[in-house]
């Protein structure tokens, strides 16, 4: 059977139509020449049309089609990663050359400048909140508030008050007026984590915000306009929940205008050594000590381990090692639940391993020293201007900041008069 791939043009046209509808809805909300009933009627028509478009286009998401079209299809993963960094893509961390991850990052890059809702899905610990921050940092609202809400951690009876606020006397304990998370995130971004845990009454309230950009405090009849970009995340299959009746289908389609799927760490093996070094430096800085060395067998284990807890589990392991180990970490510093059962190495084998480790450590120390000296010289020449140094080195600014942080170098120490 011949499989026909969806054309990028049709997917893009869906996206353009959705954006036009969003602009129309925004215009109508502030229209001064129309009566309220007329505006509500037109908004309802827009909403119905938008839902119809989403039903048609969910199988060929316009952002995915755009991201994979043209020259990007001809590039290797290494070239795509470099191109992403060269475009000054803001990413507080490290990432490798996983095809699925690059797809997700390119979608996030294209979605960031828009105000369209984004739904991030993936296993627990894959970095969904980091992706939400990436979308916020690369968008037009980067200088505005970013508010994070864990929907699964709020009791059902307090959820509405937490999200939308309440009036004094609305319920027992409401001693004063209180604004909610949506008001706090006004003009910025609100991140709704664990959206699948939101009870059905809360889903109805959230749907209203997406439809009209209005909220209503508990105990109040007054509506409050909010201009908030919504990014949601889940580790559950929301489509299955829709079939089971535990998640509203209309809310699912409104949240999933753009959907970003994060692959688990076991599908991003090339990223593990980068994350080990990144978290090792982070742990060393927080614990105020030198980075801990890893024995060869421990490093091999960490590179091959499946990480059911994904990136969060790897970070916890590295921080545990940094806290418990001395100069060099080995199997005994791993959590007992994952520690391999191995026999003690013979003395001569142990000595041989130590010699090999010492040579590797010496090479790394020499490389680190050369790198630090090079960066120091660059900062001196550019009078501490990181952006100028990044331009001179043809390097992404955020990556340069990571290197400076790794070596404990502060740009302000190299500025005139310091």
C-alpha positions as CSV (number, residue, x, y, z in Angstrom):
1,X,0.0,0.0,0.0
2,X,1.4,3.4,-1.0
3,X,1.5,6.0,1.8
4,X,1.0,9.6,0.8
5,X,2.6,12.1,3.1
6,X,0.5,15.2,3.9
7,X,1.7,18.3,2.0
8,X,3.2,21.1,4.1
9,X,1.2,23.7,2.2
10,X,-2.2,22.3,3.5
11,X,-0.9,22.1,7.0
12,X,0.5,25.6,6.9
13,X,-2.8,26.9,5.6
14,X,-4.5,25.5,8.6
15,X,-2.1,27.3,10.8
16,X,-2.6,30.6,9.0
17,X,-6.4,30.2,9.3
18,X,-6.1,29.6,13.0
19,X,-3.9,32.7,13.5
20,X,-6.5,34.8,11.5
21,X,-9.2,33.6,13.8
22,X,-7.2,34.4,16.9
23,X,-6.6,37.9,15.6
24,X,-10.3,38.3,14.8
25,X,-11.2,37.2,18.3
26,X,-8.7,39.6,19.9
27,X,-10.1,42.5,17.8
28,X,-13.7,41.7,18.6
29,X,-13.0,41.6,22.3
30,X,-12.1,45.3,22.3
31,X,-14.6,46.5,19.7
32,X,-16.4,49.6,20.8
33,X,-19.1,49.9,18.1
34,X,-20.7,46.5,18.8
35,X,-23.1,45.6,21.5
36,X,-22.1,42.9,23.9
37,X,-24.6,40.3,22.6
38,X,-23.3,40.9,19.0
39,X,-19.7,40.4,20.2
40,X,-20.6,37.3,22.0
41,X,-22.4,35.9,19.0
42,X,-19.4,36.5,16.7
43,X,-17.0,35.1,19.3
44,X,-19.1,31.9,19.4
45,X,-18.9,31.6,15.7
46,X,-15.2,32.1,15.7
47,X,-14.8,29.4,18.5
48,X,-17.0,26.9,16.5
49,X,-14.9,27.5,13.3
50,X,-11.7,27.2,15.3
51,X,-12.8,23.8,16.8
52,X,-13.7,22.6,13.3
53,X,-10.3,23.5,11.9
54,X,-8.6,21.8,14.8
55,X,-10.6,18.6,14.2
56,X,-9.5,18.6,10.6
57,X,-5.8,19.5,11.2
58,X,-4.8,17.5,14.2
59,X,-3.2,14.8,12.0
60,X,-1.0,17.2,10.1
61,X,0.1,19.9,12.6
62,X,1.2,22.9,10.7
63,X,4.2,23.6,12.9
64,X,5.6,20.1,12.4
65,X,5.1,20.5,8.6
66,X,6.8,23.9,8.6
67,X,9.7,22.7,10.8
68,X,10.5,19.7,8.6
69,X,10.0,21.4,5.2
70,X,12.6,22.6,2.8
71,X,16.3,22.6,3.7
72,X,15.9,21.2,7.2
73,X,15.0,17.8,5.7
74,X,18.4,17.7,4.0
75,X,20.5,18.6,7.1
76,X,22.1,16.1,9.4
77,X,21.1,16.2,13.1
78,X,24.5,17.8,13.9
79,X,23.8,20.6,11.4
80,X,20.3,21.1,12.7
81,X,21.6,21.4,16.3
82,X,24.3,23.9,15.2
83,X,21.7,25.9,13.2
84,X,19.5,26.1,16.3
85,X,22.3,27.4,18.4
86,X,23.5,29.8,15.7
87,X,20.0,31.4,15.7
88,X,20.6,32.5,19.3
89,X,18.0,30.0,20.6
90,X,17.7,30.5,24.4
91,X,18.1,27.2,26.2
92,X,19.3,27.1,29.8
93,X,21.0,23.7,29.8
94,X,22.4,21.3,27.2
95,X,20.9,19.1,24.5
96,X,22.3,16.6,22.0
97,X,21.5,15.5,18.5
98,X,18.4,13.3,19.1
99,X,16.1,13.6,16.1
100,X,12.9,13.6,18.1
101,X,14.3,16.2,20.5
102,X,15.5,18.4,17.7
103,X,12.0,18.2,16.2
104,X,10.5,19.3,19.5
105,X,12.9,22.2,19.9
106,X,12.3,23.4,16.4
107,X,8.6,23.3,17.0
108,X,9.1,25.2,20.3
109,X,11.2,27.8,18.5
110,X,8.5,28.5,15.9
111,X,5.7,28.5,18.5
112,X,7.4,30.8,20.9
113,X,6.8,34.2,19.2
114,X,3.1,33.4,18.8
115,X,0.4,33.5,21.5
116,X,-1.0,30.2,20.6
117,X,-1.5,27.6,23.4
118,X,1.1,24.9,23.6
119,X,0.6,21.3,25.0
120,X,3.8,19.5,26.0
121,X,3.6,15.8,26.6
122,X,6.1,13.2,27.6
123,X,7.1,10.8,30.4
124,X,7.7,12.2,33.9
125,X,11.1,13.8,34.2
126,X,11.8,14.5,30.5
127,X,12.0,18.2,31.0
128,X,8.5,19.5,30.3
129,X,8.8,22.5,32.6
130,X,12.2,23.4,31.1
131,X,10.6,23.3,27.6
132,X,7.8,25.6,28.9
133,X,10.5,28.1,30.1
134,X,12.2,27.8,26.7
135,X,9.0,28.7,24.9
136,X,8.6,31.7,27.3
137,X,12.2,32.8,27.0
138,X,12.2,32.7,23.2
139,X,8.9,34.6,22.8
140,X,7.6,38.1,22.8
141,X,6.7,37.8,26.5
142,X,10.2,36.9,27.8
143,X,10.4,40.1,29.9
144,X,6.9,39.5,31.4
145,X,5.9,37.2,34.3
146,X,6.3,33.4,34.1
147,X,4.0,31.6,36.6
148,X,4.1,27.8,37.1
149,X,1.1,25.9,38.6
150,X,1.1,22.2,39.4
151,X,-2.5,21.2,38.9
152,X,-2.0,17.9,40.7
153,X,-0.8,19.5,43.9
154,X,-3.8,21.8,44.5
155,X,-6.8,20.4,46.5
156,X,-10.0,20.4,44.4
157,X,-11.8,22.8,46.7
158,X,-9.0,25.4,46.4
159,X,-8.3,25.0,42.7
160,X,-10.6,27.7,41.5
161,X,-9.4,30.2,44.1
162,X,-5.8,29.4,43.3
163,X,-6.2,29.9,39.6
164,X,-8.7,32.8,39.5
165,X,-8.6,34.4,43.0
166,X,-11.5,35.1,45.3
167,X,-13.4,37.9,47.0
168,X,-13.4,38.5,50.7
169,X,-16.1,36.3,52.4
170,X,-16.4,34.0,49.4
171,X,-15.8,31.0,51.6
172,X,-14.6,30.2,55.1
173,X,-11.1,31.6,55.6
174,X,-11.4,34.1,52.7
175,X,-10.6,37.1,54.9
176,X,-9.5,39.4,52.1
177,X,-9.6,39.8,48.3
178,X,-7.0,37.7,46.6
179,X,-5.8,37.6,43.0
180,X,-5.1,34.2,41.4
181,X,-2.3,32.8,39.2
182,X,-3.9,34.0,36.0
183,X,-3.9,37.6,37.1
184,X,-0.3,37.2,38.3
185,X,0.6,35.9,34.8
186,X,-1.2,38.7,33.0
187,X,0.8,39.8,29.9
188,X,3.1,36.8,30.5
189,X,3.0,33.1,30.5
190,X,1.2,30.6,32.8
191,X,2.5,27.0,32.8
192,X,-0.1,24.5,33.9
193,X,1.8,21.3,34.8
194,X,0.0,18.0,35.2
195,X,-3.0,19.3,33.3
196,X,-4.5,15.8,33.2
197,X,-5.0,16.0,37.0
198,X,-7.4,19.0,36.6
199,X,-10.9,18.0,37.7
200,X,-13.8,18.4,35.3
201,X,-15.2,21.6,37.0
202,X,-11.8,23.2,36.7
203,X,-11.6,22.2,33.1
204,X,-14.8,24.1,32.4
205,X,-13.4,27.2,34.0
206,X,-10.2,26.9,32.1
207,X,-12.1,26.5,28.8
208,X,-13.8,29.8,29.5
209,X,-10.5,31.5,29.9
210,X,-9.3,30.1,26.5
211,X,-12.5,31.2,24.8
212,X,-12.9,34.7,26.1
213,X,-9.6,35.7,27.9
214,X,-11.7,36.5,30.9
215,X,-11.6,35.2,34.5
216,X,-14.0,35.6,37.4
217,X,-12.9,35.5,41.0
218,X,-14.7,33.1,43.4
219,X,-17.6,35.0,45.0
220,X,-17.6,37.9,42.4
221,X,-19.9,38.6,39.4
222,X,-17.3,40.9,37.8
223,X,-15.2,39.6,34.9
224,X,-11.5,40.5,34.6
225,X,-9.7,40.6,31.2
226,X,-6.4,38.7,31.2
227,X,-3.8,38.6,28.5
228,X,-2.0,35.3,29.4
229,X,-0.2,32.8,27.2
230,X,-1.1,29.3,28.2
231,X,1.4,26.4,28.1
232,X,0.3,23.1,29.6
233,X,2.0,19.8,30.2
234,X,1.0,16.2,30.9
235,X,2.5,12.7,31.2
236,X,-0.9,11.2,30.5
237,X,-2.6,10.3,27.2
238,X,-5.2,13.0,27.1
239,X,-6.9,11.6,24.0
240,X,-7.6,8.3,25.9
241,X,-8.9,10.4,28.8
242,X,-11.2,12.1,26.4
243,X,-12.6,8.8,25.3
244,X,-13.0,7.8,29.0
245,X,-14.9,11.0,29.8
246,X,-12.3,12.3,32.3
247,X,-11.0,15.1,30.1
248,X,-13.0,17.5,28.0
249,X,-12.4,17.0,24.3
250,X,-13.1,20.7,23.5
251,X,-10.5,21.7,26.0
252,X,-8.0,19.2,24.6
253,X,-8.2,20.7,21.1
254,X,-7.9,24.2,22.5
255,X,-4.8,23.4,24.5
256,X,-3.2,21.4,21.7
257,X,-3.1,24.0,19.0
258,X,0.6,23.3,19.0
259,X,1.8,20.0,20.6
260,X,5.4,19.3,21.6
261,X,6.4,15.7,22.5
262,X,9.5,15.2,24.5
263,X,11.3,11.8,24.0
264,X,12.5,9.8,27.1
265,X,16.2,9.9,28.0
266,X,16.7,6.3,26.8
267,X,16.0,7.6,23.3
268,X,18.5,10.4,23.7
269,X,21.7,8.5,24.7
270,X,24.0,11.0,23.1
271,X,22.8,13.6,25.7
272,X,23.8,11.6,28.8
273,X,27.5,12.5,28.8
274,X,26.6,16.2,28.3
275,X,24.1,16.1,31.1
276,X,26.6,14.3,33.4
277,X,29.1,17.1,33.0
278,X,26.4,19.8,33.2
279,X,24.9,18.4,36.4
280,X,28.3,17.7,37.8
281,X,29.3,21.3,37.4
282,X,25.9,22.5,38.8
283,X,26.3,20.2,41.9
284,X,29.9,21.3,42.5
285,X,28.8,25.0,42.4
286,X,25.9,24.4,44.8
287,X,28.0,22.3,47.2
288,X,31.0,24.6,46.9
289,X,33.5,21.9,46.0
290,X,35.4,20.6,43.0
291,X,33.6,18.4,40.5
292,X,33.8,14.7,41.5
293,X,35.6,12.3,39.3
294,X,33.8,9.2,38.1
295,X,35.5,5.8,38.0
296,X,35.6,4.2,34.6
297,X,33.1,1.5,35.5
298,X,30.7,4.0,37.1
299,X,30.8,6.2,34.0
300,X,30.1,3.2,31.8
301,X,27.2,2.3,34.0
302,X,25.7,5.8,33.9
303,X,26.0,5.9,30.1
304,X,24.2,2.5,29.7
305,X,21.5,2.9,32.4
306,X,17.9,3.1,31.2
307,X,16.8,6.0,33.5
308,X,13.1,5.2,34.0
309,X,12.9,8.6,35.9
310,X,14.6,10.3,32.9
311,X,16.6,13.5,33.2
312,X,15.3,14.1,36.8
313,X,16.6,10.8,37.9
314,X,20.0,11.4,36.3
315,X,20.3,14.8,38.0
316,X,19.4,13.3,41.4
317,X,22.1,10.6,40.9
318,X,24.8,13.1,40.1
319,X,23.9,15.3,43.0
320,X,23.9,12.3,45.3
321,X,27.4,11.3,44.0
322,X,28.7,14.9,44.4
323,X,27.5,14.9,48.0
324,X,28.7,11.5,49.2
325,X,31.9,10.8,47.2
326,X,35.3,12.1,47.9
327,X,37.6,12.9,45.0
328,X,36.4,9.9,43.0
329,X,33.0,8.2,42.9
330,X,32.3,4.5,42.3
331,X,29.4,2.1,42.6
332,X,29.0,2.4,46.3
333,X,27.9,6.0,45.9
334,X,24.9,5.0,43.7
335,X,21.4,4.5,45.3
336,X,21.1,0.9,46.5
337,X,18.0,0.4,44.3
338,X,20.1,0.6,41.1
339,X,23.5,-0.4,42.4
340,X,25.0,-3.3,40.3
341,X,26.1,-6.4,42.1
342,X,29.7,-6.8,41.2
343,X,32.7,-8.5,42.7
344,X,35.6,-6.4,44.0
345,X,38.3,-5.9,41.5
346,X,41.7,-7.5,42.0
347,X,44.4,-5.2,43.3
348,X,46.4,-5.3,40.1
349,X,43.3,-4.6,38.0
350,X,42.4,-1.8,40.3
351,X,45.8,-0.3,40.1
352,X,45.7,-0.5,36.3
353,X,42.3,1.2,36.2
354,X,43.6,3.9,38.5
355,X,46.5,4.6,36.2
356,X,44.3,4.9,33.2
357,X,41.9,7.2,35.1
358,X,44.9,9.3,36.2
359,X,46.0,9.8,32.6
360,X,42.4,10.7,31.5
361,X,42.1,13.1,34.5
362,X,45.4,14.7,33.5
363,X,44.2,15.2,29.9
364,X,41.0,16.7,31.1
365,X,42.7,19.0,33.6
366,X,45.0,20.3,30.9
367,X,42.1,20.8,28.5
368,X,40.1,22.7,31.2
369,X,43.1,24.9,32.1
370,X,43.7,25.8,28.4
371,X,40.0,26.5,27.9
372,X,39.9,28.8,31.0
373,X,43.0,30.7,29.9
374,X,41.5,31.2,26.5
375,X,38.2,32.6,27.9
376,X,40.1,34.8,30.4
377,X,42.1,36.3,27.5
378,X,38.9,36.8,25.4
379,X,37.1,38.6,28.3
380,X,40.1,40.9,28.8
381,X,40.2,41.8,25.1
382,X,36.5,42.5,25.0
383,X,36.4,44.4,28.4
384,X,34.0,41.8,29.8
385,X,31.4,42.1,27.0
386,X,30.0,38.6,26.7
387,X,27.9,39.4,23.6
388,X,31.0,40.8,21.8
389,X,33.1,37.7,22.8
390,X,30.4,35.4,21.6
391,X,30.2,37.2,18.3
392,X,34.0,37.0,17.9
393,X,34.1,33.3,18.7
394,X,31.0,32.6,16.5
395,X,29.4,31.0,19.5
396,X,25.9,31.0,21.0
397,X,25.8,33.5,23.9
398,X,24.0,31.1,26.2
399,X,26.6,28.4,25.5
400,X,29.4,30.9,26.2
401,X,27.7,31.8,29.5
402,X,27.6,28.1,30.5
403,X,31.4,27.8,29.8
404,X,32.1,31.0,31.9
405,X,30.0,29.6,34.7
406,X,31.8,26.3,34.5
407,X,35.2,28.0,35.1
408,X,33.9,30.5,37.7
409,X,34.6,33.5,35.4
410,X,32.5,36.6,35.9
411,X,32.3,39.1,33.0
412,X,31.9,42.1,35.4
413,X,35.4,41.3,36.8
414,X,36.9,42.3,33.4
415,X,35.0,45.5,32.8
416,X,36.6,48.9,33.0
417,X,36.9,50.2,36.5
418,X,36.3,46.9,38.3
